[in-house]
């Protein structure tokens, strides 16, 4: 649904600020996890730290995408640069898959290589990491949902994947410590399992990013909401078509309204401007509206979707 209270510029700035917070936290946690993993003899924790460094890279990609999306339209890009935002989301999804594959390979190597069990103090660090990353995930996801940012929501899930690998490492190390000799590789199996979960989530995140890049309609609910507002304008009988595409934080609308066929060109033109103004006033994230005027013929009014509008 289009947000009615915040402009796309505000949304972009808030998204960038949120992503930068994630970058700072990820750098801190990556350093802590890698050092603790080396000192505590836990590859799962080292792998987790490496995965956190990819969080930093991914978040930088997101910030770059959001900044490019903020750039105003130019001669070469008359609709602006909003596609940079879902493109950044696409890169995040692919980065998740790559990171998971790397962890899988390294986990298998560690499983077949004899090594000592991890140190008990690694559990304390992992527990702290899980809590921080889960809170960061919820914070970023909330902002991403608030502003409808694919890149930000994908970035949030990247932090959730970090929480998942940390939680898996916690379980694996606990098993290794409780089980004793013969269970040293439990944390490596845990990292392997976590990687499968990460890949599954990454593929789920690919779809919304690809949909936005391919100009898929955001939702039927959104179209219905726009049609309802357009039909509320005096002189509009119904709306025949409503095409919506999202460019970053902005929406571009192409709507066909039905009016009395006996109206003059000037009167029809005035009604179309009122529809455009009404939509842009109601929804601050609508960047532009193209209104096409159709005459109210009997054939047009008898169409099923038009009847439903007239009966409401």
Protein Blocks (a to p, Z undefined) as FASTA:
>chain_A
ZZfkbcfklmmmmmmmmmmmmmmmmmmmmmmmmmmmmmnopaklmmmmmmmmmmmmmmmm
mmmmmmmmmpccdfklmnojmlmmmmmmmmmmmmmmmmmmmmmmmmmmmmmpgcddddfk
lmmmmmmmmmmmmmmmmmmmmmmmmnopaklmmmmmmmmmmmmmmmmmmmmmmmmmmnog
oilmmmmmmmmmmmmmmmmmmmmmmmmmmmmmnopafbfklmmmmmmmmmmpghiabdfb
dcdddehjaccddddddddfkbcfklmmmmmmmmmmmmmmmmmmlmbdcdddddddfklm
mpmklmmmmmZZ
